[in-house]
Amino acid sequence: MKNISKSKLINKISKILGIKNEKNLIKVKKKDFSKWDSLTHLQIIFLLEKNIKKKISLLKLNKISTGKEIIKIINEN
């Protein structure tokens, strides 16, 4: 798959979580958000790895529990 822009990637992740936009994604926390279950977490990880074209380290995988962390990973790559 062709590498997509950061905004499109954020939109896809927002759609997976059922969130309207990036502003709302920043506020999301896994522990407080019922739609963010283990399958949703895997979808997000696979989408990130596919589009940044590299594996995310185990340390970073454990940190992905907020929308803020997702955006941070996208911006780093």
PQR file with spaces between the fields and no chain letter, atoms N, CA, C, O and H, PARSE charges and radii, in Angstrom:
ATOM       1  N    MET     1       0.833   -1.185    0.000 -0.4000 1.5000
ATOM       2  CA   MET     1       0.000    0.000    0.000 -0.0000 2.0000
ATOM       3  C    MET     1       0.871    1.239    0.000  0.5500 1.7000
ATOM       4  O    MET     1       1.914    1.295    0.652 -0.5500 1.4000
ATOM       5  N    LYS     2       0.425    2.211   -0.733 -0.4000 1.5000
ATOM       6  CA   LYS     2       1.138    3.480   -0.817 -0.0000 2.0000
ATOM       7  C    LYS     2       1.089    4.194    0.535  0.5500 1.7000
ATOM       8  O    LYS     2       0.072    4.173    1.228 -0.5500 1.4000
ATOM       9  H    LYS     2      -0.422    2.166   -1.263  0.4000 1.0000
ATOM      10  N    ASN     3       2.192    4.816    0.887 -0.4000 1.5000
ATOM      11  CA   ASN     3       2.264    5.555    2.137 -0.0000 2.0000
ATOM      12  C    ASN     3       1.284    6.733    2.077  0.5500 1.7000
ATOM      13  O    ASN     3       1.332    7.531    1.141 -0.5500 1.4000
ATOM      14  H    ASN     3       3.018    4.833    0.324  0.4000 1.0000
ATOM      15  N    ILE     4       0.409    6.840    3.058 -0.4000 1.5000
ATOM      16  CA   ILE     4      -0.591    7.906    3.061 -0.0000 2.0000
ATOM      17  C    ILE     4      -0.144    9.059    3.949  0.5500 1.7000
ATOM      18  O    ILE     4       0.771    8.921    4.761 -0.5500 1.4000
ATOM      19  H    ILE     4       0.370    6.192    3.818  0.4000 1.0000
ATOM      20  N    SER     5      -0.800   10.188    3.780 -0.4000 1.5000
ATOM      21  CA   SER     5      -0.428   11.359    4.566 -0.0000 2.0000
ATOM      22  C    SER     5      -0.788   11.168    6.038  0.5500 1.7000
ATOM      23  O    SER     5      -1.607   10.319    6.392 -0.5500 1.4000
ATOM      24  H    SER     5      -1.543   10.301    3.120  0.4000 1.0000
ATOM      25  N    LYS     6      -0.165   11.969    6.874 -0.4000 1.5000
ATOM      26  CA   LYS     6      -0.408   11.896    8.322 -0.0000 2.0000
ATOM      27  C    LYS     6      -1.868   12.158    8.651  0.5500 1.7000
ATOM      28  O    LYS     6      -2.450   11.472    9.491 -0.5500 1.4000
ATOM      29  H    LYS     6       0.500   12.659    6.588  0.4000 1.0000
ATOM      30  N    SER     7      -2.460   13.143    7.997 -0.4000 1.5000
ATOM      31  CA   SER     7      -3.854   13.475    8.297 -0.0000 2.0000
ATOM      32  C    SER     7      -4.796   12.344    7.898  0.5500 1.7000
ATOM      33  O    SER     7      -5.771   12.076    8.601 -0.5500 1.4000
ATOM      34  H    SER     7      -1.987   13.701    7.314  0.4000 1.0000
ATOM      35  N    LYS     8      -4.519   11.677    6.777 -0.4000 1.5000
ATOM      36  CA   LYS     8      -5.371   10.551    6.367 -0.0000 2.0000
ATOM      37  C    LYS     8      -5.202    9.378    7.327  0.5500 1.7000
ATOM      38  O    LYS     8      -6.170    8.681    7.632 -0.5500 1.4000
ATOM      39  H    LYS     8      -3.727   11.895    6.206  0.4000 1.0000
ATOM      40  N    LEU     9      -3.989    9.158    7.801 -0.4000 1.5000
ATOM      41  CA   LEU     9      -3.736    8.088    8.758 -0.0000 2.0000
ATOM      42  C    LEU     9      -4.470    8.363   10.072  0.5500 1.7000
ATOM      43  O    LEU     9      -5.080    7.463   10.650 -0.5500 1.4000
ATOM      44  H    LEU     9      -3.202    9.724    7.554  0.4000 1.0000
ATOM      45  N    ILE    10      -4.407    9.595   10.532 -0.4000 1.5000
ATOM      46  CA   ILE    10      -5.122    9.985   11.745 -0.0000 2.0000
ATOM      47  C    ILE    10      -6.633    9.829   11.545  0.5500 1.7000
ATOM      48  O    ILE    10      -7.340    9.389   12.451 -0.5500 1.4000
ATOM      49  H    ILE    10      -3.912   10.326   10.064  0.4000 1.0000
ATOM      50  N    ASN    11      -7.118   10.187   10.364 -0.4000 1.5000
ATOM      51  CA   ASN    11      -8.547   10.022   10.075 -0.0000 2.0000
ATOM      52  C    ASN    11      -8.953    8.552   10.095  0.5500 1.7000
ATOM      53  O    ASN    11     -10.023    8.214   10.600 -0.5500 1.4000
ATOM      54  H    ASN    11      -6.543   10.544    9.627  0.4000 1.0000
ATOM      55  N    LYS    12      -8.107    7.673    9.548 -0.4000 1.5000
ATOM      56  CA   LYS    12      -8.411    6.241    9.544 -0.0000 2.0000
ATOM      57  C    LYS    12      -8.448    5.692   10.965  0.5500 1.7000
ATOM      58  O    LYS    12      -9.329    4.901   11.301 -0.5500 1.4000
ATOM      59  H    LYS    12      -7.238    7.948    9.137  0.4000 1.0000
ATOM      60  N    ILE    13      -7.510    6.100   11.791 -0.4000 1.5000
ATOM      61  CA   ILE    13      -7.486    5.648   13.185 -0.0000 2.0000
ATOM      62  C    ILE    13      -8.704    6.198   13.927  0.5500 1.7000
ATOM      63  O    ILE    13      -9.317    5.493   14.730 -0.5500 1.4000
ATOM      64  H    ILE    13      -6.794    6.743   11.518  0.4000 1.0000
ATOM      65  N    SER    14      -9.048    7.437   13.662 -0.4000 1.5000
ATOM      66  CA   SER    14     -10.237    8.024   14.284 -0.0000 2.0000
ATOM      67  C    SER    14     -11.489    7.245   13.888  0.5500 1.7000
ATOM      68  O    SER    14     -12.370    7.009   14.715 -0.5500 1.4000
ATOM      69  H    SER    14      -8.551    8.009   13.010  0.4000 1.0000
ATOM      70  N    LYS    15     -11.560    6.852   12.628 -0.4000 1.5000
ATOM      71  CA   LYS    15     -12.710    6.089   12.152 -0.0000 2.0000
ATOM      72  C    LYS    15     -12.785    4.729   12.841  0.5500 1.7000
ATOM      73  O    LYS    15     -13.872    4.279   13.203 -0.5500 1.4000
ATOM      74  H    LYS    15     -10.845    7.044   11.956  0.4000 1.0000
ATOM      75  N    ILE    16     -11.634    4.069   13.026 -0.4000 1.5000
ATOM      76  CA   ILE    16     -11.594    2.778   13.730 -0.0000 2.0000
ATOM      77  C    ILE    16     -12.173    2.935   15.132  0.5500 1.7000
ATOM      78  O    ILE    16     -12.921    2.077   15.600 -0.5500 1.4000
ATOM      79  H    ILE    16     -10.751    4.435   12.732  0.4000 1.0000
ATOM      80  N    LEU    17     -11.825    4.028   15.795 -0.4000 1.5000
ATOM      81  CA   LEU    17     -12.279    4.266   17.166 -0.0000 2.0000
ATOM      82  C    LEU    17     -13.659    4.916   17.245  0.5500 1.7000
ATOM      83  O    LEU    17     -14.237    5.036   18.325 -0.5500 1.4000
ATOM      84  H    LEU    17     -11.217    4.725   15.414  0.4000 1.0000
ATOM      85  N    GLY    18     -14.180    5.333   16.090 -0.4000 1.5000
ATOM      86  CA   GLY    18     -15.490    5.981   16.082 -0.0000 2.0000
ATOM      87  C    GLY    18     -15.456    7.402   16.597  0.5500 1.7000
ATOM      88  O    GLY    18     -16.400    7.876   17.229 -0.5500 1.4000
ATOM      89  H    GLY    18     -13.711    5.236   15.213  0.4000 1.0000
ATOM      90  N    ILE    19     -14.346    8.080   16.315 -0.4000 1.5000
ATOM      91  CA   ILE    19     -14.137    9.457   16.770 -0.0000 2.0000
ATOM      92  C    ILE    19     -14.217   10.371   15.555  0.5500 1.7000
ATOM      93  O    ILE    19     -13.854    9.971   14.449 -0.5500 1.4000
ATOM      94  H    ILE    19     -13.579    7.695   15.801  0.4000 1.0000
ATOM      95  N    LYS    20     -14.692   11.594   15.759 -0.4000 1.5000
ATOM      96  CA   LYS    20     -14.914   12.507   14.635 -0.0000 2.0000
ATOM      97  C    LYS    20     -13.641   13.116   14.057  0.5500 1.7000
ATOM      98  O    LYS    20     -13.533   13.254   12.839 -0.5500 1.4000
ATOM      99  H    LYS    20     -14.987   11.919   16.657  0.4000 1.0000
ATOM     100  N    ASN    21     -12.676   13.483   14.894 -0.4000 1.5000
ATOM     101  CA   ASN    21     -11.508   14.203   14.375 -0.0000 2.0000
ATOM     102  C    ASN    21     -10.294   14.056   15.288  0.5500 1.7000
ATOM     103  O    ASN    21     -10.364   13.438   16.350 -0.5500 1.4000
ATOM     104  H    ASN    21     -12.763   13.370   15.884  0.4000 1.0000
ATOM     105  N    GLU    22      -9.183   14.638   14.848 -0.4000 1.5000
ATOM     106  CA   GLU    22      -7.917   14.556   15.593 -0.0000 2.0000
ATOM     107  C    GLU    22      -8.023   15.206   16.969  0.5500 1.7000
ATOM     108  O    GLU    22      -7.429   14.728   17.936 -0.5500 1.4000
ATOM     109  H    GLU    22      -9.126   15.140   13.985  0.4000 1.0000
ATOM     110  N    LYS    23      -8.771   16.282   17.049 -0.4000 1.5000
ATOM     111  CA   LYS    23      -8.929   16.980   18.327 -0.0000 2.0000
ATOM     112  C    LYS    23      -9.511   16.042   19.386  0.5500 1.7000
ATOM     113  O    LYS    23      -9.082   16.054   20.540 -0.5500 1.4000
ATOM     114  H    LYS    23      -9.253   16.670   16.263  0.4000 1.0000
ATOM     115  N    ASN    24     -10.481   15.237   18.987 -0.4000 1.5000
ATOM     116  CA   ASN    24     -11.083   14.273   19.908 -0.0000 2.0000
ATOM     117  C    ASN    24     -10.176   13.071   20.138  0.5500 1.7000
ATOM     118  O    ASN    24     -10.191   12.481   21.218 -0.5500 1.4000
ATOM     119  H    ASN    24     -10.830   15.227   18.050  0.4000 1.0000
ATOM     120  N    LEU    25      -9.385   12.703   19.131 -0.4000 1.5000
ATOM     121  CA   LEU    25      -8.460   11.580   19.265 -0.0000 2.0000
ATOM     122  C    LEU    25      -7.417   11.855   20.345  0.5500 1.7000
ATOM     123  O    LEU    25      -7.045   10.947   21.089 -0.5500 1.4000
ATOM     124  H    LEU    25      -9.373   13.182   18.253  0.4000 1.0000
ATOM     125  N    ILE    26      -6.951   13.075   20.437 -0.4000 1.5000
ATOM     126  CA   ILE    26      -5.944   13.451   21.434 -0.0000 2.0000
ATOM     127  C    ILE    26      -6.464   13.198   22.851  0.5500 1.7000
ATOM     128  O    ILE    26      -5.686   12.858   23.742 -0.5500 1.4000
ATOM     129  H    ILE    26      -7.253   13.812   19.832  0.4000 1.0000
ATOM     130  N    LYS    27      -7.761   13.359   23.063 -0.4000 1.5000
ATOM     131  CA   LYS    27      -8.357   13.228   24.393 -0.0000 2.0000
ATOM     132  C    LYS    27      -8.643   11.778   24.793  0.5500 1.7000
ATOM     133  O    LYS    27      -8.905   11.509   25.966 -0.5500 1.4000
ATOM     134  H    LYS    27      -8.393   13.635   22.338  0.4000 1.0000
ATOM     135  N    VAL    28      -8.596   10.839   23.841 -0.4000 1.5000
ATOM     136  CA   VAL    28      -8.990    9.450   24.100 -0.0000 2.0000
ATOM     137  C    VAL    28      -7.928    8.713   24.909  0.5500 1.7000
ATOM     138  O    VAL    28      -6.732    8.810   24.634 -0.5500 1.4000
ATOM     139  H    VAL    28      -8.383   11.058   22.888  0.4000 1.0000
ATOM     140  N    LYS    29      -8.395    7.974   25.914 -0.4000 1.5000
ATOM     141  CA   LYS    29      -7.532    7.099   26.706 -0.0000 2.0000
ATOM     142  C    LYS    29      -8.123    5.704   26.645  0.5500 1.7000
ATOM     143  O    LYS    29      -9.330    5.521   26.807 -0.5500 1.4000
ATOM     144  H    LYS    29      -9.367    7.896   26.138  0.4000 1.0000
ATOM     145  N    LYS    30      -7.273    4.729   26.411 -0.4000 1.5000
ATOM     146  CA   LYS    30      -7.715    3.343   26.245 -0.0000 2.0000
ATOM     147  C    LYS    30      -8.555    2.867   27.428  0.5500 1.7000
ATOM     148  O    LYS    30      -9.595    2.239   27.233 -0.5500 1.4000
ATOM     149  H    LYS    30      -6.293    4.878   26.279  0.4000 1.0000
ATOM     150  N    LYS    31      -8.124    3.151   28.618 -0.4000 1.5000
ATOM     151  CA   LYS    31      -8.811    2.657   29.814 -0.0000 2.0000
ATOM     152  C    LYS    31     -10.201    3.272   29.999  0.5500 1.7000
ATOM     153  O    LYS    31     -11.054    2.673   30.654 -0.5500 1.4000
ATOM     154  H    LYS    31      -7.279    3.661   28.777  0.4000 1.0000
ATOM     155  N    ASP    32     -10.439    4.451   29.434 -0.4000 1.5000
ATOM     156  CA   ASP    32     -11.715    5.135   29.600 -0.0000 2.0000
ATOM     157  C    ASP    32     -12.622    5.044   28.367  0.5500 1.7000
ATOM     158  O    ASP    32     -13.699    5.639   28.334 -0.5500 1.4000
ATOM     159  H    ASP    32      -9.746    4.937   28.901  0.4000 1.0000
ATOM     160  N    PHE    33     -12.175    4.296   27.360 -0.4000 1.5000
ATOM     161  CA   PHE    33     -12.891    4.277   26.090 -0.0000 2.0000
ATOM     162  C    PHE    33     -13.299    2.847   25.756  0.5500 1.7000
ATOM     163  O    PHE    33     -12.450    2.010   25.450 -0.5500 1.4000
ATOM     164  H    PHE    33     -11.300    3.812   27.387  0.4000 1.0000
ATOM     165  N    SER    34     -14.585    2.573   25.814 -0.4000 1.5000
ATOM     166  CA   SER    34     -15.080    1.198   25.655 -0.0000 2.0000
ATOM     167  C    SER    34     -14.856    0.619   24.259  0.5500 1.7000
ATOM     168  O    SER    34     -14.749   -0.600   24.121 -0.5500 1.4000
ATOM     169  H    SER    34     -15.274    3.253   26.063  0.4000 1.0000
ATOM     170  N    LYS    35     -14.784    1.446   23.230 -0.4000 1.5000
ATOM     171  CA   LYS    35     -14.581    0.943   21.871 -0.0000 2.0000
ATOM     172  C    LYS    35     -13.143    0.500   21.615  0.5500 1.7000
ATOM     173  O    LYS    35     -12.872   -0.153   20.608 -0.5500 1.4000
ATOM     174  H    LYS    35     -14.871    2.436   23.342  0.4000 1.0000
ATOM     175  N    TRP    36     -12.220    0.844   22.509 -0.4000 1.5000
ATOM     176  CA   TRP    36     -10.814    0.512   22.322 -0.0000 2.0000
ATOM     177  C    TRP    36     -10.519   -0.801   23.037  0.5500 1.7000
ATOM     178  O    TRP    36     -10.002   -0.812   24.154 -0.5500 1.4000
ATOM     179  H    TRP    36     -12.440    1.375   23.327  0.4000 1.0000
ATOM     180  N    ASP    37     -10.856   -1.900   22.380 -0.4000 1.5000
ATOM     181  CA   ASP    37     -10.587   -3.222   22.932 -0.0000 2.0000
ATOM     182  C    ASP    37      -9.327   -3.798   22.283  0.5500 1.7000
ATOM     183  O    ASP    37      -8.632   -3.096   21.549 -0.5500 1.4000
ATOM     184  H    ASP    37     -11.276   -1.890   21.472  0.4000 1.0000
ATOM     185  N    SER    38      -9.032   -5.061   22.547 -0.4000 1.5000
ATOM     186  CA   SER    38      -7.787   -5.667   22.051 -0.0000 2.0000
ATOM     187  C    SER    38      -7.756   -5.752   20.522  0.5500 1.7000
ATOM     188  O    SER    38      -6.705   -5.555   19.913 -0.5500 1.4000
ATOM     189  H    SER    38      -9.596   -5.631   23.144  0.4000 1.0000
ATOM     190  N    LEU    39      -8.897   -6.044   19.903 -0.4000 1.5000
ATOM     191  CA   LEU    39      -8.923   -6.108   18.436 -0.0000 2.0000
ATOM     192  C    LEU    39      -8.732   -4.729   17.810  0.5500 1.7000
ATOM     193  O    LEU    39      -8.050   -4.588   16.794 -0.5500 1.4000
ATOM     194  H    LEU    39      -9.751   -6.205   20.397  0.4000 1.0000
ATOM     195  N    THR    40      -9.327   -3.737   18.410 -0.4000 1.5000
ATOM     196  CA   THR    40      -9.147   -2.365   17.932 -0.0000 2.0000
ATOM     197  C    THR    40      -7.689   -1.951   18.086  0.5500 1.7000
ATOM     198  O    THR    40      -7.134   -1.286   17.212 -0.5500 1.4000
ATOM     199  H    THR    40      -9.881   -3.851   19.235  0.4000 1.0000
ATOM     200  N    HIS    41      -7.074   -2.340   19.187 -0.4000 1.5000
ATOM     201  CA   HIS    41      -5.663   -2.028   19.430 -0.0000 2.0000
ATOM     202  C    HIS    41      -4.792   -2.644   18.327  0.5500 1.7000
ATOM     203  O    HIS    41      -3.879   -1.997   17.813 -0.5500 1.4000
ATOM     204  H    HIS    41      -7.525   -2.880   19.897  0.4000 1.0000
ATOM     205  N    LEU    42      -5.085   -3.895   17.974 -0.4000 1.5000
ATOM     206  CA   LEU    42      -4.330   -4.554   16.903 -0.0000 2.0000
ATOM     207  C    LEU    42      -4.545   -3.861   15.563  0.5500 1.7000
ATOM     208  O    LEU    42      -3.598   -3.705   14.793 -0.5500 1.4000
ATOM     209  H    LEU    42      -5.826   -4.420   18.392  0.4000 1.0000
ATOM     210  N    GLN    43      -5.763   -3.447   15.275 -0.4000 1.5000
ATOM     211  CA   GLN    43      -6.033   -2.726   14.031 -0.0000 2.0000
ATOM     212  C    GLN    43      -5.198   -1.449   13.951  0.5500 1.7000
ATOM     213  O    GLN    43      -4.634   -1.129   12.904 -0.5500 1.4000
ATOM     214  H    GLN    43      -6.533   -3.574   15.901  0.4000 1.0000
ATOM     215  N    ILE    44      -5.128   -0.739   15.047 -0.4000 1.5000
ATOM     216  CA   ILE    44      -4.365    0.511   15.089 -0.0000 2.0000
ATOM     217  C    ILE    44      -2.881    0.221   14.867  0.5500 1.7000
ATOM     218  O    ILE    44      -2.222    0.912   14.090 -0.5500 1.4000
ATOM     219  H    ILE    44      -5.586   -0.998   15.898  0.4000 1.0000
ATOM     220  N    ILE    45      -2.360   -0.784   15.538 -0.4000 1.5000
ATOM     221  CA   ILE    45      -0.939   -1.131   15.405 -0.0000 2.0000
ATOM     222  C    ILE    45      -0.613   -1.546   13.976  0.5500 1.7000
ATOM     223  O    ILE    45       0.376   -1.085   13.407 -0.5500 1.4000
ATOM     224  H    ILE    45      -2.895   -1.346   16.169  0.4000 1.0000
ATOM     225  N    PHE    46      -1.436   -2.413   13.392 -0.4000 1.5000
ATOM     226  CA   PHE    46      -1.189   -2.853   12.020 -0.0000 2.0000
ATOM     227  C    PHE    46      -1.264   -1.696   11.036  0.5500 1.7000
ATOM     228  O    PHE    46      -0.457   -1.615   10.110 -0.5500 1.4000
ATOM     229  H    PHE    46      -2.239   -2.788   13.854  0.4000 1.0000
ATOM     230  N    LEU    47      -2.215   -0.810   11.227 -0.4000 1.5000
ATOM     231  CA   LEU    47      -2.342    0.356   10.359 -0.0000 2.0000
ATOM     232  C    LEU    47      -1.116    1.256   10.472  0.5500 1.7000
ATOM     233  O    LEU    47      -0.601    1.740    9.464 -0.5500 1.4000
ATOM     234  H    LEU    47      -2.871   -0.876   11.980  0.4000 1.0000
ATOM     235  N    LEU    48      -0.650    1.481   11.697 -0.4000 1.5000
ATOM     236  CA   LEU    48       0.548    2.303   11.898 -0.0000 2.0000
ATOM     237  C    LEU    48       1.767    1.670   11.236  0.5500 1.7000
ATOM     238  O    LEU    48       2.482    2.335   10.487 -0.5500 1.4000
ATOM     239  H    LEU    48      -1.068    1.088   12.516  0.4000 1.0000
ATOM     240  N    GLU    49       2.007    0.390   11.509 -0.4000 1.5000
ATOM     241  CA   GLU    49       3.185   -0.282   10.961 -0.0000 2.0000
ATOM     242  C    GLU    49       3.144   -0.337    9.437  0.5500 1.7000
ATOM     243  O    GLU    49       4.175   -0.189    8.782 -0.5500 1.4000
ATOM     244  H    GLU    49       1.426   -0.151   12.118  0.4000 1.0000
ATOM     245  N    LYS    50       1.990   -0.543    8.889 -0.4000 1.5000
ATOM     246  CA   LYS    50       1.848   -0.619    7.432 -0.0000 2.0000
ATOM     247  C    LYS    50       2.181    0.716    6.783  0.5500 1.7000
ATOM     248  O    LYS    50       2.782    0.756    5.710 -0.5500 1.4000
ATOM     249  H    LYS    50       1.152   -0.662    9.422  0.4000 1.0000
ATOM     250  N    ASN    51       1.794    1.798    7.428 -0.4000 1.5000
ATOM     251  CA   ASN    51       1.976    3.108    6.820 -0.0000 2.0000
ATOM     252  C    ASN    51       3.288    3.790    7.161  0.5500 1.7000
ATOM     253  O    ASN    51       3.745    4.644    6.401 -0.5500 1.4000
ATOM     254  H    ASN    51       1.306    1.765    8.300  0.4000 1.0000
ATOM     255  N    ILE    52       3.907    3.441    8.279 -0.4000 1.5000
ATOM     256  CA   ILE    52       5.221    4.015    8.563 -0.0000 2.0000
ATOM     257  C    ILE    52       6.318    3.098    8.053  0.5500 1.7000
ATOM     258  O    ILE    52       7.500    3.439    8.092 -0.5500 1.4000
ATOM     259  H    ILE    52       3.536    2.747    8.896  0.4000 1.0000
ATOM     260  N    LYS    53       5.906    1.917    7.570 -0.4000 1.5000
ATOM     261  CA   LYS    53       6.794    0.953    6.914 -0.0000 2.0000
ATOM     262  C    LYS    53       7.938    0.470    7.794  0.5500 1.7000
ATOM     263  O    LYS    53       9.042    0.215    7.313 -0.5500 1.4000
ATOM     264  H    LYS    53       4.946    1.640    7.538  0.4000 1.0000
ATOM     265  N    LYS    54       7.662    0.347    9.090 -0.4000 1.5000
ATOM     266  CA   LYS    54       8.615   -0.294    9.984 -0.0000 2.0000
ATOM     267  C    LYS    54       7.872   -0.790   11.215  0.5500 1.7000
ATOM     268  O    LYS    54       6.788   -0.308   11.545 -0.5500 1.4000
ATOM     269  H    LYS    54       6.765    0.555    9.481  0.4000 1.0000
ATOM     270  N    LYS    55       8.477   -1.760   11.883 -0.4000 1.5000
ATOM     271  CA   LYS    55       7.871   -2.339   13.073 -0.0000 2.0000
ATOM     272  C    LYS    55       7.991   -1.365   14.242  0.5500 1.7000
ATOM     273  O    LYS    55       8.985   -0.652   14.380 -0.5500 1.4000
ATOM     274  H    LYS    55       9.357   -2.151   11.615  0.4000 1.0000
ATOM     275  N    ILE    56       6.984   -1.354   15.054 -0.4000 1.5000
ATOM     276  CA   ILE    56       6.996   -0.524   16.254 -0.0000 2.0000
ATOM     277  C    ILE    56       7.586   -1.366   17.376  0.5500 1.7000
ATOM     278  O    ILE    56       7.205   -2.522   17.563 -0.5500 1.4000
ATOM     279  H    ILE    56       6.176   -1.933   14.942  0.4000 1.0000
ATOM     280  N    SER    57       8.507   -0.788   18.111 -0.4000 1.5000
ATOM     281  CA   SER    57       9.178   -1.533   19.184 -0.0000 2.0000
ATOM     282  C    SER    57       8.177   -1.943   20.264  0.5500 1.7000
ATOM     283  O    SER    57       7.133   -1.317   20.445 -0.5500 1.4000
ATOM     284  H    SER    57       8.817    0.151   17.959  0.4000 1.0000
ATOM     285  N    LEU    58       8.526   -2.998   20.962 -0.4000 1.5000
ATOM     286  CA   LEU    58       7.672   -3.512   22.026 -0.0000 2.0000
ATOM     287  C    LEU    58       7.453   -2.452   23.106  0.5500 1.7000
ATOM     288  O    LEU    58       6.361   -2.344   23.664 -0.5500 1.4000
ATOM     289  H    LEU    58       9.374   -3.507   20.815  0.4000 1.0000
ATOM     290  N    LEU    59       8.477   -1.684   23.393 -0.4000 1.5000
ATOM     291  CA   LEU    59       8.363   -0.619   24.390 -0.0000 2.0000
ATOM     292  C    LEU    59       7.302    0.405   23.976  0.5500 1.7000
ATOM     293  O    LEU    59       6.484    0.831   24.792 -0.5500 1.4000
ATOM     294  H    LEU    59       9.365   -1.772   22.940  0.4000 1.0000
ATOM     295  N    LYS    60       7.328    0.794   22.689 -0.4000 1.5000
ATOM     296  CA   LYS    60       6.338    1.758   22.206 -0.0000 2.0000
ATOM     297  C    LYS    60       4.949    1.146   22.140  0.5500 1.7000
ATOM     298  O    LYS    60       3.955    1.829   22.388 -0.5500 1.4000
ATOM     299  H    LYS    60       7.993    0.448   22.027  0.4000 1.0000
ATOM     300  N    LEU    61       4.873   -0.140   21.806 -0.4000 1.5000
ATOM     301  CA   LEU    61       3.572   -0.809   21.754 -0.0000 2.0000
ATOM     302  C    LEU    61       2.872   -0.750   23.105  0.5500 1.7000
ATOM     303  O    LEU    61       1.658   -0.556   23.181 -0.5500 1.4000
ATOM     304  H    LEU    61       5.681   -0.695   21.604  0.4000 1.0000
ATOM     305  N    ASN    62       3.643   -0.919   24.157 -0.4000 1.5000
ATOM     306  CA   ASN    62       3.074   -0.869   25.501 -0.0000 2.0000
ATOM     307  C    ASN    62       2.617    0.535   25.882  0.5500 1.7000
ATOM     308  O    ASN    62       1.729    0.694   26.720 -0.5500 1.4000
ATOM     309  H    ASN    62       4.629   -1.077   24.095  0.4000 1.0000
ATOM     310  N    LYS    63       3.217    1.551   25.272 -0.4000 1.5000
ATOM     311  CA   LYS    63       2.856    2.931   25.575 -0.0000 2.0000
ATOM     312  C    LYS    63       1.616    3.405   24.825  0.5500 1.7000
ATOM     313  O    LYS    63       1.019    4.421   25.182 -0.5500 1.4000
ATOM     314  H    LYS    63       3.939    1.422   24.592  0.4000 1.0000
ATOM     315  N    ILE    64       1.230    2.670   23.786 -0.4000 1.5000
ATOM     316  CA   ILE    64       0.083    3.104   22.997 -0.0000 2.0000
ATOM     317  C    ILE    64      -1.196    2.844   23.789  0.5500 1.7000
ATOM     318  O    ILE    64      -1.818    1.789   23.670 -0.5500 1.4000
ATOM     319  H    ILE    64       1.715    1.845   23.496  0.4000 1.0000
ATOM     320  N    SER    65      -1.564    3.812   24.582 -0.4000 1.5000
ATOM     321  CA   SER    65      -2.792    3.691   25.366 -0.0000 2.0000
ATOM     322  C    SER    65      -3.593    4.991   25.349  0.5500 1.7000
ATOM     323  O    SER    65      -4.626    5.108   26.009 -0.5500 1.4000
ATOM     324  H    SER    65      -1.059    4.669   24.679  0.4000 1.0000
ATOM     325  N    THR    66      -3.101    5.961   24.586 -0.4000 1.5000
ATOM     326  CA   THR    66      -3.822    7.224   24.439 -0.0000 2.0000
ATOM     327  C    THR    66      -3.735    7.696   22.997  0.5500 1.7000
ATOM     328  O    THR    66      -2.833    7.305   22.256 -0.5500 1.4000
ATOM     329  H    THR    66      -2.262    5.866   24.050  0.4000 1.0000
ATOM     330  N    GLY    67      -4.666    8.525   22.615 -0.4000 1.5000
ATOM     331  CA   GLY    67      -4.622    9.120   21.288 -0.0000 2.0000
ATOM     332  C    GLY    67      -3.381    9.976   21.100  0.5500 1.7000
ATOM     333  O    GLY    67      -2.830   10.064   20.002 -0.5500 1.4000
ATOM     334  H    GLY    67      -5.399    8.843   23.217  0.4000 1.0000
ATOM     335  N    LYS    68      -2.951   10.606   22.184 -0.4000 1.5000
ATOM     336  CA   LYS    68      -1.750   11.442   22.146 -0.0000 2.0000
ATOM     337  C    LYS    68      -0.515   10.632   21.740  0.5500 1.7000
ATOM     338  O    LYS    68       0.312   11.098   20.956 -0.5500 1.4000
ATOM     339  H    LYS    68      -3.399   10.535   23.075  0.4000 1.0000
ATOM     340  N    GLU    69      -0.400    9.414   22.283 -0.4000 1.5000
ATOM     341  CA   GLU    69       0.727    8.537   21.952 -0.0000 2.0000
ATOM     342  C    GLU    69       0.681    8.107   20.487  0.5500 1.7000
ATOM     343  O    GLU    69       1.719    8.016   19.831 -0.5500 1.4000
ATOM     344  H    GLU    69      -1.072    9.036   22.920  0.4000 1.0000
ATOM     345  N    ILE    70      -0.510    7.845   19.978 -0.4000 1.5000
ATOM     346  CA   ILE    70      -0.653    7.462   18.568 -0.0000 2.0000
ATOM     347  C    ILE    70      -0.155    8.588   17.679  0.5500 1.7000
ATOM     348  O    ILE    70       0.609    8.352   16.743 -0.5500 1.4000
ATOM     349  H    ILE    70      -1.354    7.919   20.511  0.4000 1.0000
ATOM     350  N    ILE    71      -0.579    9.792   17.964 -0.4000 1.5000
ATOM     351  CA   ILE    71      -0.169   10.951   17.165 -0.0000 2.0000
ATOM     352  C    ILE    71       1.335   11.180   17.290  0.5500 1.7000
ATOM     353  O    ILE    71       1.982   11.561   16.315 -0.5500 1.4000
ATOM     354  H    ILE    71      -1.200    9.983   18.724  0.4000 1.0000
ATOM     355  N    LYS    72       1.894   10.954   18.465 -0.4000 1.5000
ATOM     356  CA   LYS    72       3.329   11.104   18.677 -0.0000 2.0000
ATOM     357  C    LYS    72       4.103   10.123   17.781  0.5500 1.7000
ATOM     358  O    LYS    72       5.094   10.507   17.160 -0.5500 1.4000
ATOM     359  H    LYS    72       1.369   10.644   19.257  0.4000 1.0000
ATOM     360  N    ILE    73       3.659    8.871   17.713 -0.4000 1.5000
ATOM     361  CA   ILE    73       4.315    7.879   16.858 -0.0000 2.0000
ATOM     362  C    ILE    73       4.211    8.272   15.388  0.5500 1.7000
ATOM     363  O    ILE    73       5.175    8.129   14.636 -0.5500 1.4000
ATOM     364  H    ILE    73       2.855    8.559   18.218  0.4000 1.0000
ATOM     365  N    ILE    74       3.058    8.760   14.982 -0.4000 1.5000
ATOM     366  CA   ILE    74       2.877    9.198   13.587 -0.0000 2.0000
ATOM     367  C    ILE    74       3.817   10.354   13.271  0.5500 1.7000
ATOM     368  O    ILE    74       4.423   10.374   12.200 -0.5500 1.4000
ATOM     369  H    ILE    74       2.275    8.876   15.593  0.4000 1.0000
ATOM     370  N    ASN    75       3.947   11.302   14.167 -0.4000 1.5000
ATOM     371  CA   ASN    75       4.797   12.471   13.925 -0.0000 2.0000
ATOM     372  C    ASN    75       6.283   12.131   13.939  0.5500 1.7000
ATOM     373  O    ASN    75       7.077   12.813   13.292 -0.5500 1.4000
ATOM     374  H    ASN    75       3.454   11.285   15.037  0.4000 1.0000
ATOM     375  N    GLU    76       6.670   11.084   14.670 -0.4000 1.5000
ATOM     376  CA   GLU    76       8.082   10.681   14.717 -0.0000 2.0000
ATOM     377  C    GLU    76       8.542   10.067   13.395  0.5500 1.7000
ATOM     378  O    GLU    76       9.737   10.037   13.100 -0.5500 1.4000
ATOM     379  H    GLU    76       6.025   10.530   15.196  0.4000 1.0000
ATOM     380  N    ASN    77       7.603    9.589   12.616 -0.4000 1.5000
ATOM     381  CA   ASN    77       7.959    8.866   11.388 -0.0000 2.0000
ATOM     382  C    ASN    77       7.488    9.554   10.167  0.5500 1.7000
ATOM     383  O    ASN    77       7.712    9.068    9.059 -0.5500 1.4000
ATOM     384  H    ASN    77       6.633    9.614   12.855  0.4000 1.0000
